[in-house]
Amino acid sequence: MKRNDYPLIISLVVILLILIFSFICIEQIALWAYPKDNARNGKVLQLILNVLGGTAVLYGLYVAFRRARAMERGVEIQGEALEKQSEQIELTRKSQIDERFKNAVEHLGSDKEPIILGGIAELHQIALENHEMYAEVVFNILCSYIRSTSNMKKEPKDINRTINQTIINYLFQNHEVDNYPYSNLSPDLSYSNLNGTNLENVNISNANLSFCFLPSINASTFTKSNFSSSNFLSVDLSNIKFYECEFFETYFNISYFQNIEFINIKCSTSLFSPIILNSEFKNVEFRGIELYNSNFFACYFEECTFSRANILKSFFIGSGFKNVKFDTNLFGSLILERQAFQMLSSLIP
């Protein structure tokens, strides 16, 4: 018997005693309640029965209320149990992910390529499953791996291009996918030798690509990225958009440019390095750039456009031009110093 039942039992006992007393003293009660009514005993009995019926109804309501409270409490207890179970499952899942993450990071330290690739794939899968907690961490780890294993001081033969390519593919070639974990993250690949890496169809923003050896690039977009002091040597650059990127003393030599857009380039002195050798520019748009103290030797420009550009103290020596367009206001938004150009005088009115 529960302690909460004591008040109900006491109330029932009291009511029962009153009813017993009423039955015993029914004649006296009837005579007191209805002294002039011959049917007084029946009325008192009816009154007693009504009290019993009302008591039964109240008791039924009480029982129903207790049952409802018990069911509600049962649901609450079940909910608490499920919540605790969910928390336990989440803790177990997190523990398993942490263990997977730890093992994957350890695999990166292996000297065997398959084990390293397995670790990279596992880290990528963890980032896909847990964007908020692991995406940025995995992203930074993989970028750091490229920097450490492909440092410019290392011999090219000591750089594993397969591993680098796998990382590049994971980090930069699927940004069109909804909710891709690495979107809007800023990679730091500075001081890396990326020659031999395929940078086709990549979309990179806010990247630090300074002091790098960079490969041929095709069908890609770079936004607000830093290429300062990097080297493009004997590369093919095609169908690329550079938006608001930084090029300070960047070296483009013996390179081929086709369908390139340099737009709103940020640079401390010049878009290009002081000397650009034997490079070809076809269908290249230079918009909002500054060429300062740049020397183009044996270069060729065809179907190129210079708009809102400043060209100061720059020499074009042994270079050819075909269908090169400048702003109509040559001495307004475009600044040309006549004495700084050779083989370009025919383009200046």
Secondary structure, 3 states (H helix, E strand, C coil): CCHHHHHHHHHHHHHHHHHHHHHHCHHHHHHHHCCCCCCHHHHHHHHHHHHHHHHHHHHHHHHHHHHHHHHHHHHHHHHHHHHHHHHHHHHHHHHHHHHHHHHHHHHHCCCCHHHHHHHHHHHHHHHHHCHHHHHHHHHHHHHHHHHHHCECCCCHHHCCHHHHHHHHHHHHCCCCCCCCCCCCCCCECCCEECCCCCEECCEEECCECCCCEECCEEEEEEECCECCCCEEECCEEEEEEEECCECCCCEEECCEEEEEEEECCECCCCCCCCEEECCEEEEEEEECCEEECCEEECCEEECCEEECCEEECCEEECCEEECCEECCCCCCCCECCHHHCCCCHHHCC
